[in-house]
């Protein structure tokens, strides 16, 4: 049952990534505000969501889709493998 919850979260996370990428594509990489131009906040959030998705998939032992452009499961904070290792 735990794996099902993780899989559902991975699906929701991927949906968020698609939505964020779409919004950044529509708005552009830079946004103009009263304080000048700034990087779209969706860029940083999409990067965080990709890290989350990579960790969830690695924990479940599911390979990512090639189109997802996810970081490697081995990263700054160690290995996110099966069994919480």
N, CA, C and O of each residue as an XYZ file, in Angstrom:
340
protein
N       0.816     -1.190      0.000
C       0.000      0.000      0.000
C       0.866      1.264      0.000
O       0.512      2.259     -0.632
N       1.993      1.225      0.704
C       2.906      2.359      0.745
C       3.401      2.699     -0.654
O       3.511      3.873     -1.005
N       3.702      1.674     -1.460
C       4.184      1.894     -2.817
C       3.127      2.567     -3.684
O       3.459      3.395     -4.533
N       1.870      2.226     -3.481
C       0.785      2.837     -4.245
C       0.701      4.335     -3.941
O       0.528      5.145     -4.851
N       0.821      4.696     -2.689
C       0.792      6.116     -2.306
C       1.971      6.864     -2.930
O       1.820      7.999     -3.382
N       3.130      6.236     -2.955
C       4.299      6.868     -3.555
C       4.120      7.016     -5.067
O       4.507      8.032     -5.644
N       3.537      6.009     -5.702
C       3.288      6.072     -7.136
C       2.284      7.187     -7.462
O       2.463      7.921     -8.434
N       1.249      7.308     -6.664
C       0.273      8.384     -6.869
C       0.944      9.748     -6.723
O       0.669     10.663     -7.500
N       1.812      9.883     -5.744
C       2.525     11.147     -5.549
C       3.458     11.427     -6.730
O       3.595     12.575     -7.153
N       4.097     10.388     -7.258
C       4.957     10.565     -8.433
C       4.133     11.064     -9.620
O       4.586     11.931    -10.368
N       2.940     10.529     -9.793
C       2.070     10.975    -10.884
C       1.650     12.431    -10.698
O       1.666     13.211    -11.650
N       1.280     12.793     -9.483
C       0.914     14.183     -9.205
C       2.100     15.114     -9.430
O       1.942     16.214     -9.960
N       3.274     14.674     -9.028
C       4.480     15.485     -9.194
C       4.777     15.700    -10.676
O       5.113     16.811    -11.087
N       4.654     14.650    -11.472
C       4.891     14.802    -12.914
C       3.874     15.754    -13.531
O       4.223     16.558    -14.395
N       2.620     15.673    -13.096
C       1.595     16.602    -13.593
C       1.968     18.050    -13.254
O       1.798     18.951    -14.074
N       2.481     18.261    -12.033
C       2.910     19.610    -11.629
C       4.037     20.115    -12.524
O       4.048     21.279    -12.926
N       4.978     19.234    -12.829
C       6.105     19.616    -13.691
C       5.594     20.051    -15.063
O       6.034     21.066    -15.602
N       4.675     19.286    -15.618
C       4.106     19.622    -16.927
C       3.410     20.979    -16.860
O       3.569     21.800    -17.763
N       2.642     21.219    -15.800
C       1.942     22.500    -15.645
C       2.929     23.660    -15.495
O       2.752     24.712    -16.110
N       3.960     23.468    -14.684
C       4.955     24.521    -14.490
C       5.693     24.826    -15.789
O       5.892     25.991    -16.134
N       6.098     23.785    -16.507
C       6.788     23.989    -17.779
C       5.898     24.731    -18.773
O       6.361     25.610    -19.501
N       4.635     24.374    -18.795
C       3.689     25.042    -19.703
C       3.551     26.519    -19.337
O       3.539     27.382    -20.214
N       3.448     26.804    -18.041
C       3.287     28.184    -17.600
C       4.530     29.020    -17.924
O       4.414     30.158    -18.379
N       5.706     28.456    -17.690
C       6.948     29.160    -18.013
C       7.031     29.394    -19.521
O       7.460     30.459    -19.965
N       6.625     28.406    -20.297
C       6.644     28.548    -21.747
C       5.718     29.677    -22.201
O       6.065     30.447    -23.096
N       4.551     29.771    -21.587
C       3.584     30.819    -21.935
C       4.061     32.202    -21.493
O       3.932     33.176    -22.234
N       4.615     32.279    -20.275
C       4.998     33.567    -19.693
C       6.377     34.043    -20.138
O       6.648     35.243    -20.154
N       7.243     33.105    -20.496
C       8.627     33.439    -20.805
C       9.521     33.201    -19.592
O       9.036     33.091    -18.466
N      10.820     33.123    -19.829
C      11.776     32.838    -18.753
C      11.902     33.978    -17.760
O      12.191     33.763    -16.583
N      11.686     35.188    -18.242
C      11.821     36.362    -17.386
C      10.455     37.014    -17.209
O       9.648     37.059    -18.138
N      10.209     37.520    -15.998
C       8.983     38.252    -15.699
C       9.361     39.679    -15.320
O      10.408     39.920    -14.719
N       8.500     40.610    -15.677
C       8.733     42.004    -15.324
C       7.827     42.357    -14.155
O       6.626     42.086    -14.167
N       8.433     42.964    -13.155
C       7.674     43.419    -11.992
C       8.040     44.866    -11.715
O       8.836     45.460    -12.443
N       7.472     45.427    -10.681
C       7.788     46.816    -10.313
C       9.261     46.965     -9.912
O       9.797     48.073     -9.894
N       9.900     45.852     -9.595
C      11.306     45.877     -9.191
C      12.239     45.514    -10.339
O      13.442     45.355    -10.132
N      11.699     45.383    -11.538
C      12.505     45.036    -12.701
C      12.272     43.602    -13.145
O      11.321     42.952    -12.709
N      13.139     43.117    -14.010
C      13.015     41.757    -14.523
C      13.569     40.747    -13.523
O      14.533     41.016    -12.805
N      12.940     39.591    -13.497
C      13.408     38.505    -12.640
C      13.105     37.182    -13.321
O      12.237     37.101    -14.191
N      13.820     36.161    -12.921
C      13.605     34.822    -13.471
C      12.247     34.312    -13.005
O      11.857     34.514    -11.855
N      11.548     33.664    -13.893
C      10.225     33.099    -13.576
C      10.369     32.134    -12.398
O      11.215     31.242    -12.445
N       9.565     32.291    -11.344
C       9.674     31.392    -10.190
C       9.313     29.948    -10.519
O       9.695     29.037     -9.783
N       8.595     29.727    -11.595
C       8.251     28.365    -12.008
C       9.466     27.545    -12.405
O       9.429     26.315    -12.357
N      10.540     28.213    -12.796
C      11.762     27.504    -13.183
C      12.361     26.795    -11.974
O      12.686     25.610    -12.040
N      12.504     27.523    -10.875
C      13.065     26.921     -9.658
C      12.141     25.840     -9.104
O      12.605     24.796     -8.645
N      10.840     26.091     -9.147
C       9.899     25.103     -8.623
C       9.896     23.839     -9.475
O       9.823     22.735     -8.935
N       9.974     23.981    -10.794
C      10.031     22.809    -11.666
C      11.287     21.990    -11.381
O      11.241     20.760    -11.383
N      12.405     22.668    -11.135
C      13.650     21.962    -10.808
C      13.477     21.159     -9.513
O      13.908     20.008     -9.438
N      12.855     21.754     -8.503
C      12.620     21.046     -7.245
C      11.688     19.860     -7.434
O      11.897     18.796     -6.852
N      10.659     20.050     -8.250
C       9.717     18.958     -8.510
C      10.394     17.820     -9.267
O      10.079     16.652     -9.038
N      11.325     18.148    -10.170
C      12.069     17.102    -10.892
C      12.935     16.286     -9.928
O      13.038     15.066    -10.056
N      13.549     16.962     -8.975
C      14.329     16.240     -7.958
C      13.428     15.307     -7.154
O      13.783     14.158     -6.892
N      12.268     15.810     -6.771
C      11.316     15.007     -6.014
C      10.872     13.792     -6.830
O      10.825     12.675     -6.314
N      10.548     14.015     -8.101
C      10.111     12.906     -8.951
C      11.221     11.884     -9.131
O      10.965     10.681     -9.084
N      12.433     12.336     -9.332
C      13.565     11.410     -9.492
C      13.734     10.550     -8.251
O      13.991      9.351     -8.356
N      13.594     11.141     -7.097
C      13.736     10.385     -5.835
C      12.602      9.388     -5.657
O      12.829      8.247     -5.257
N      11.387      9.816     -5.953
C      10.249      8.897     -5.835
C      10.404      7.707     -6.778
O      10.192      6.561     -6.380
N      10.771      7.980     -8.021
C      10.923      6.900     -8.991
C      12.068      5.967     -8.627
O      11.954      4.752     -8.782
N      13.170      6.530     -8.145
C      14.308      5.697     -7.742
C      13.924      4.811     -6.564
O      14.304      3.641     -6.518
N      13.184      5.353     -5.626
C      12.750      4.575     -4.464
C      11.846      3.419     -4.884
O      11.911      2.325     -4.323
N      11.001      3.684     -5.881
C      10.091      2.648     -6.373
C      10.757      1.712     -7.373
O      10.184      0.684     -7.732
N      11.956      2.055     -7.826
C      12.647      1.226     -8.806
C      12.063      1.348    -10.201
O      12.150      0.413    -10.997
N      11.467      2.497    -10.503
C      10.839      2.736    -11.805
C      11.747      3.661    -12.611
O      12.119      4.729    -12.126
N      12.109      3.268    -13.836
C      12.926      4.167    -14.652
C      12.100      5.370    -15.115
O      10.905      5.250    -15.387
N      12.750      6.517    -15.200
C      12.073      7.718    -15.666
C      11.882      7.651    -17.173
O      12.617      6.954    -17.872
N      10.900      8.374    -17.661
C      10.719      8.519    -19.098
C      11.839      9.403    -19.629
O      12.242     10.355    -18.962
N      12.335      9.106    -20.792
C      13.406      9.905    -21.373
C      13.039     11.366    -21.514
O      13.893     12.241    -21.372
N      11.777     11.638    -21.790
C      11.318     13.012    -21.995
C      11.239     13.815    -20.694
O      11.088     15.036    -20.743
N      11.337     13.166    -19.541
C      11.213     13.871    -18.268
C      12.463     14.652    -17.897
O      12.398     15.556    -17.064
N      13.611     14.317    -18.504
C      14.834     15.072    -18.258
C      15.105     15.215    -16.758
O      15.310     16.322    -16.260
N      15.105     14.097    -16.051
C      15.295     14.116    -14.608
C      16.767     14.005    -14.254
O      17.553     13.425    -15.003
N      17.142     14.572    -13.093
C      18.513     14.396    -12.623
C      18.745     12.946    -12.228
O      17.799     12.194    -11.992
N      19.999     12.567    -12.160
C      20.331     11.208    -11.728
C      19.860     11.001    -10.296
O      19.785     11.951     -9.517
N      19.543      9.762     -9.954
C      19.083      9.457     -8.602
C      20.214      9.624     -7.589
O      19.956      9.815     -6.401
N      21.458      9.553     -8.048
C      22.591      9.813     -7.160
C      22.849     11.307     -7.198
O      23.048     11.883     -8.267
N      22.845     11.921     -6.051
C      23.000     13.365     -6.051
C      23.682     13.875     -4.811
O      24.374     13.139     -4.107
N      23.482     15.120     -4.561
C      24.125     15.804     -3.453
C      23.834     15.121     -2.132
O      24.699     15.056     -1.259
N      22.645     14.622     -1.981
C      22.249     14.036     -0.695
C      22.321     12.533     -0.680
O      21.692     11.899      0.168
N      23.067     11.939     -1.591
C      23.261     10.503     -1.547
C      22.431      9.751     -2.545
O      21.936     10.321     -3.517
N      22.278      8.476     -2.306
C      21.573      7.585     -3.215
C      20.168      7.368     -2.703
O      19.958      7.106     -1.519
N      19.208      7.479     -3.603
C      17.813      7.252     -3.250
C      17.368      5.962     -3.902
O      16.688      5.963     -4.929
N      17.760      4.871     -3.293
C      17.452      3.566     -3.856
C      16.326      2.901     -3.109
O      15.709      3.496     -2.226
N      16.072      1.700     -3.460
C      15.022      0.931     -2.810
C      15.379      0.658     -1.366
O      16.549      0.486     -1.025
N      14.392      0.620     -0.545
C      14.598      0.301      0.862
C      15.183      1.441      1.667
O      15.691      1.223      2.767
N      15.121      2.683      1.128
C      15.566      3.841      1.879
C      17.065      3.963      2.015
O      17.549      4.704      2.869
N      17.812      3.246      1.186
C      19.276      3.322      1.271
C      19.799      4.575      0.661
O      21.010      4.797      0.648
